[in-house]
């Protein structure tokens, strides 16, 4: 698994609105990249909504929020529409990005993990094996402390 100090790997993936996002889009931007198992799972619903509630705070901290799973663009669109999610959900259907981050287990399932990436595209914080309850709030607290 990638860890603090490692570089953000190259990628280009589409979100629920079919917009393509690539590594280069985040030069000089802080990024939260969180991997989750599947759309419409009970834990992910809670985490997705919790992150949505924190979105204005994250924007105020000059931080972009992106979710990633192996689900399709169509699945992400349905999920985002159902829960009014306004941040990008990237479709990593072939799990190439998850493999680059080292978070696919032996049977091909994502490990729920959050990475915080600095403006110079270095990983600065990793939350492995995320427990949903309070996670979004912990991420915001970390970023607030980082900002001073």
N, C-alpha and C positions, 0 to 999 in steps of 0.2 A: 504494500500500500504506500502511496506517496505520503510524504510527511512534511512538516514545516521545513522551509528552506528549498524544497524542490520547485521546479518551474511548472507553470500551468502548461499542460500538453496542448499541442495543436489539435484543433477540432473545427468542424463546421456541421451544425445540425439545425433542423427546422423546428420551430415552435408550433403551438396549437393554431396559430394563424398563418402557417406556412411561410413565416419570415425566417430567413436563414441567419443564424448567429455563428460567428467564427471567433477564434481566439483574438484576432486582431481588433475586433470590435471593443475589446475591453482594455486596450492599452490606456494607461493613465486613469483607470477606473478601478475602484475596489469592488470585489465581487464575492457574493456568497453563492456557492455552487453546492446544492444539496441533492443527493441521490436518494431516491426512494424506490420501493419495490414495485408498486403497481397502483394505477389509478383506482379510485373507489374502494380501497381497503379502509377499514375503520380507523386505523392509526394514521394513515396518510391524510384522510379527510380532516382529522383534528390538526395535524401539522400544517397542512395547506392553508386552512382558515386562520390558524394562529400566525403564520407568516404574513398572510394578507392583512391582518390587523396591525402588523408592525411595519407595513410598507412605507407609510409616510415618514415614520421615524428613521427607517433605513435610508430613504432618499435624503433626509436631512443630514444623515451621516455620510453622504456622498458614496453610497453603496448600492450596487445593483444586485437584485435577487433573481436567481434562476434555479428552477427545479429540473431534474433529469430522471427519466425512467426509460425502460425498454418498450413502453407502450407507444402506439402509433400516434401520428399527428391527429387523426380523427378521434381517437380515444381521449387524447389531451384536450381537444376542443370541447367535446361533450362534458368532460369533467370540469374544465375551467368555466364553461357557461353555467353549469349547474350550481357551482359554488361562488360565482362572481370573482374568479381569480383573474387579476389583471397583470400579473408578472408572467414571463415566459416559462413554459414547460417544454423542454427539449425532448425530442423523440430519438432516443439512442437504441433504435430497434435491433441493430446488430451487436450491441453492447461494446462497440469499439472504444468509446470514451470511458466507460466503466472499467474496461480491461486496462486501459492506460493508467487509470487511477489505482488499479489493483483492488477493486472492491467487488469482484464477481467471485462467488464461492465455487466449490467443486461441482455443484450441480447446476451452475449457471444462473444463480439468483443473486441479485444485488444485495450488498450489505448496506443498510441505511446509514449513510455517512454524510457529514457536512464539512465542506472545505471553505475557508476564508482565504481569499487571494488578494494580495496587495496591489497597489497601482503599478508596480513594476513587474507584475505577473509571477510573483513568488507566493507559494503557499505559506501563510503565516499561522494558521490554526487549523487543526483537524479535530472533529468530533466523531469518533468511530462508534459504531453500534448505538446509534442515537435512540434514546428513550423519548417518546413524543411529548409527554407531559412537561411543559415548561421549557422545552428546547428553544423555541423561537425567542422567548424572553431572555434566555441565557446568552444567545448569540448577540442580541441587541446590547445587553449589559457589557459583554466583551468589547464590542465596537465603541460603545460610549467611553469605556475605560481607556481604550486605545486612543481615542480622540482627546482624552484629558478632560 
